[in-house]
Amino acid sequence: MALSGVLVKQVIIKSDGDVFHDLFGNRPYHISEMTPDFIKGVDLHDGEWGIVGSISVWNFTHDGKEKVAKQVIEEIDKEKKLVRYKVIGGEILEAYKSFFVTIHVDTKGEENVVTWTFHYEKLNESVDDPNSLMDLCLRITKDIENHHLAKSN
């Protein structure tokens, strides 16, 4: 069994892909307003919002438990609509030696395809792949979409 892995999932959203990218790249502190069941808050720990190298702390609910993830922005590409975070603290690192999250929005005509990619290394073979965490990200994506669609109607 390999300790390193990549997990990729896509979801189509009807809301604006630029707005979605901007939320994760520049304004993640607004996400808790759109998906309060899952994201309790996002606070700036060091740096400035939207700047590579900045560190944010995410308070979230996963599998019925309150958790924290501290992460640093590794890349923001406005043209590609891509944001990549490296998890540097919190419960995720209790199971994974390293954990990277990439969020990419690809606009194809009227559709916006959000791709979530996890690159990770498990601490040991007994650690599960992060499928439930990916499911959480997909639910958050749909909550954000629903929030924006309700505002535009």
Rosetta blueprint (number, residue, H / E / L):
1 M L
2 A L
3 L L
4 S E
5 G E
6 V E
7 L E
8 V E
9 K E
10 Q E
11 V E
12 I E
13 I E
14 K L
15 S L
16 D L
17 G H
18 D H
19 V H
20 F H
21 H H
22 D H
23 L H
24 F H
25 G H
26 N H
27 R L
28 P H
29 Y H
30 H H
31 I H
32 S H
33 E H
34 M H
35 T L
36 P L
37 D L
38 F L
39 I E
40 K E
41 G E
42 V E
43 D E
44 L E
45 H E
46 D E
47 G L
48 E L
49 W L
50 G L
51 I L
52 V L
53 G L
54 S L
55 I E
56 S E
57 V E
58 W E
59 N E
60 F E
61 T E
62 H E
63 D L
64 G L
65 K E
66 E E
67 K E
68 V E
69 A E
70 K E
71 Q E
72 V E
73 I E
74 E E
75 E E
76 I E
77 D E
78 K L
79 E L
80 K L
81 K L
82 L E
83 V E
84 R E
85 Y E
86 K E
87 V E
88 I E
89 G E
90 G E
91 E H
92 I H
93 L H
94 E H
95 A L
96 Y E
97 K E
98 S E
99 F E
100 F E
101 V E
102 T E
103 I E
104 H E
105 V E
106 D E
107 T E
108 K E
109 G L
110 E L
111 E E
112 N E
113 V E
114 V E
115 T E
116 W E
117 T E
118 F E
119 H E
120 Y E
121 E E
122 K E
123 L L
124 N L
125 E L
126 S L
127 V L
128 D L
129 D L
130 P L
131 N H
132 S H
133 L H
134 M H
135 D H
136 L H
137 C H
138 L H
139 R H
140 I H
141 T H
142 K H
143 D H
144 I H
145 E H
146 N H
147 H H
148 H H
149 L H
150 A H
151 K H
152 S H
153 N L
